[in-house]
Amino acid sequence: MSSRPLTIGLVGLGIATALAGCASSAGATTSANYKDGTYTGNGNYLSPEGNESISVTLTLAANKVTAVTVTPHPNSATAAFYQQQFASGIASEVVGQNIDTLNVSRVAGSSLTSTGFDAALTTIKAHAVKP
């Protein structure tokens, strides 16, 4: 009788493995295709000094970022410093990456500016996605 729970456990493991394989396959097919070109989006975020914003311009080719420019629009001296740091370091983080796999959390010591970058990226994706 002790072999029965083991059998059930193995059957359950097989089902879990099969489902995990399906989840992996499903995730791979959900990536969007984007039109090659240059796109701009604005991103806002909240800093301790108040609302801040940046503009992001991305160039895409075959769903990969080939160029990026971040234009700071600071409302405080502190934001100006961090936005400039972010702008000077972002290219090394995203150029060559698939637009759907970008995950920017901190660049050159700036963590809040990445929230604005992610917001701009959402706008860019919406404009660049193929119908």
C-alpha positions as CSV (number, residue, x, y, z in Angstrom):
1,M,0.0,0.0,0.0
2,S,2.9,2.3,0.5
3,S,3.8,2.1,-3.2
4,R,0.5,3.7,-4.2
5,P,1.2,7.1,-2.9
6,L,4.6,7.0,-4.6
7,T,2.9,6.1,-7.9
8,I,0.4,9.0,-7.4
9,G,3.4,11.3,-6.6
10,L,5.2,10.2,-9.8
11,V,2.0,10.7,-11.9
12,G,1.6,14.1,-10.3
13,L,5.2,15.0,-11.1
14,G,4.7,13.9,-14.7
15,I,1.6,16.2,-15.0
16,A,3.5,19.1,-13.4
17,T,6.4,18.6,-15.7
18,A,4.1,18.5,-18.8
19,L,2.3,21.6,-17.7
20,A,5.6,23.4,-17.1
21,G,6.7,22.5,-20.6
22,C,3.5,23.9,-22.0
23,A,3.9,27.1,-20.0
24,S,7.4,27.5,-21.4
25,S,6.2,27.0,-25.0
26,A,3.3,29.4,-24.5
27,G,5.6,32.1,-23.2
28,A,7.9,31.8,-26.2
29,T,5.1,32.4,-28.6
30,T,3.6,35.5,-26.9
31,S,6.5,37.8,-28.0
32,A,5.3,40.6,-30.3
33,N,6.8,41.7,-33.5
34,Y,7.7,45.3,-34.0
35,K,8.2,47.5,-37.0
36,D,11.7,48.7,-37.7
37,G,12.1,52.4,-37.1
38,T,12.7,55.1,-34.6
39,Y,10.1,55.8,-31.9
40,T,9.8,58.3,-29.1
41,G,7.8,58.1,-25.9
42,N,7.6,60.2,-22.7
43,G,7.8,58.8,-19.2
44,N,6.8,60.3,-15.9
45,Y,7.7,59.3,-12.5
46,L,7.5,60.5,-8.9
47,S,10.7,61.5,-7.0
48,P,11.0,62.9,-3.5
49,E,11.0,66.4,-5.1
50,G,7.8,65.8,-7.1
51,N,6.9,64.8,-10.6
52,E,9.7,64.3,-13.1
53,S,9.8,63.2,-16.8
54,I,12.1,62.0,-19.5
55,S,11.8,61.4,-23.2
56,V,13.1,58.2,-24.7
57,T,13.9,57.6,-28.4
58,L,14.6,54.0,-29.4
59,T,15.6,52.7,-32.8
60,L,14.5,49.2,-33.6
61,A,15.6,46.6,-36.1
62,A,14.4,43.0,-36.1
63,N,12.8,43.6,-32.6
64,K,16.2,44.7,-31.2
65,V,17.2,48.0,-29.9
66,T,19.9,49.4,-32.1
67,A,20.1,52.9,-30.5
68,V,18.7,54.8,-27.6
69,T,18.6,58.4,-26.4
70,V,17.2,59.7,-23.1
71,T,16.4,63.4,-22.9
72,P,16.1,64.6,-19.3
73,H,13.3,67.0,-18.3
74,P,14.1,67.6,-14.6
75,N,12.2,69.7,-12.2
76,S,14.9,69.8,-9.6
77,A,18.7,69.8,-9.4
78,T,18.7,66.3,-7.9
79,A,16.6,64.9,-10.7
80,A,18.8,66.6,-13.2
81,F,21.8,64.8,-11.8
82,Y,20.2,61.4,-11.8
83,Q,18.5,61.8,-15.1
84,Q,21.8,62.7,-16.7
85,Q,23.5,59.7,-15.1
86,F,20.8,57.5,-16.4
87,A,20.9,59.0,-19.9
88,S,24.7,58.5,-20.1
89,G,24.5,54.8,-19.0
90,I,21.3,53.5,-20.7
91,A,22.8,52.6,-24.1
92,S,25.2,50.0,-22.6
93,E,22.2,48.3,-20.9
94,V,19.7,48.1,-23.8
95,V,21.4,48.3,-27.2
96,G,21.4,44.9,-28.7
97,Q,18.6,43.6,-26.5
98,N,15.2,42.4,-27.7
99,I,12.6,45.1,-26.8
100,D,10.4,42.5,-25.1
101,T,13.1,41.4,-22.7
102,L,14.2,44.9,-21.5
103,N,14.2,45.1,-17.8
104,V,15.8,48.3,-16.6
105,S,15.8,48.8,-12.8
106,R,18.9,50.9,-12.0
107,V,21.3,52.6,-14.4
108,A,24.4,54.5,-13.2
109,G,23.0,54.8,-9.7
110,S,19.6,56.1,-10.8
111,S,16.7,53.9,-9.8
112,L,13.7,56.2,-10.1
113,T,14.4,57.3,-13.6
114,S,14.0,53.7,-14.7
115,T,10.3,54.1,-13.9
116,G,10.0,56.9,-16.4
117,F,12.0,54.8,-18.9
118,D,9.6,51.8,-18.5
119,A,6.6,54.1,-19.0
120,A,8.1,55.5,-22.2
121,L,8.9,52.0,-23.3
122,T,5.3,51.0,-23.0
123,T,4.3,53.9,-25.3
124,I,7.0,53.0,-27.8
125,K,5.9,49.4,-27.9
126,A,2.3,50.4,-28.6
127,H,3.4,52.6,-31.5
128,A,5.9,50.1,-32.9
129,V,4.0,46.8,-32.7
130,K,3.0,45.2,-36.0
131,P,-0.8,44.9,-36.5
